[in-house]
Amino acid sequence: MKALSSVREKASDSIRRAGSAVGITQSSSDNNGLSDEMNEMCPSMTYKQRMMGFGSCFLLGYLITFLSFSFFVDLLDGNPVPFVFLYTIGNIISLLSSMFLCGPKQQFKNMFDDKRKVTTIVFLSSLLLSIIICFIKFNKGSKLAILILLLIVQFFASVWYSLSYIPFARRAVLKCCKNTLGVDAA
């Protein structure tokens, strides 16, 4: 029983630290560590349900993004709508998954804080532009090149945005890239 209690304490501490990383603060009046804002969003959801919602939504989004590649040949043949639509919808669902953890208002604040503002704007712009370009009629080759470029930008902006939530991750990735490319860290 003592071992089980120790595991529960460690798990509870880990959950508290994970919640803190995404903007969830633990108040003394709230036994589950949920902020008032989260309770306003879905008042009947427990912390465990929120974590399950986050994980499910995040995985569903990336599953949809991954499944979009079954339409990649259609994209190359000049029918970009199925691929671009699924790829973009998958990214949006994954992005919105963190609203289960911190609520929409805090998510919006997190997205546009100083550390993430540029990445968020690039990411959202590439999402919107890829869908708009999809429906504009012009040269097939140019359209394909622009869409692939936008989807690559969308992918890297999504990764860079996600790394901003992991302490020192961006710095580590930059250092790794500099070392790989042989660029001096001046």
Number of C-alpha atoms within 10 A of each C-alpha: 6 7 8 9 10 11 12 12 12 12 12 13 12 12 16 17 15 14 19 14 13 17 18 21 17 16 12 8 8 11 8 14 18 23 17 15 15 23 14 10 15 12 11 10 15 15 17 11 13 20 18 14 18 20 17 13 21 20 16 17 24 19 16 18 23 13 15 19 16 12 18 15 12 14 20 15 12 14 17 24 17 16 22 26 17 20 26 24 18 24 24 18 18 24 20 19 25 21 21 22 26 26 22 17 13 18 20 13 13 18 19 15 12 10 13 18 15 14 22 19 14 17 24 16 14 22 23 13 15 25 17 11 18 22 12 9 8 10 9 14 12 10 20 19 12 16 22 17 14 23 20 13 17 24 18 15 20 20 14 18 22 15 17 16 16 12 10 10 14 17 12 12 13 12 15 12 12 13 12 9 9 9 10 8 8 3
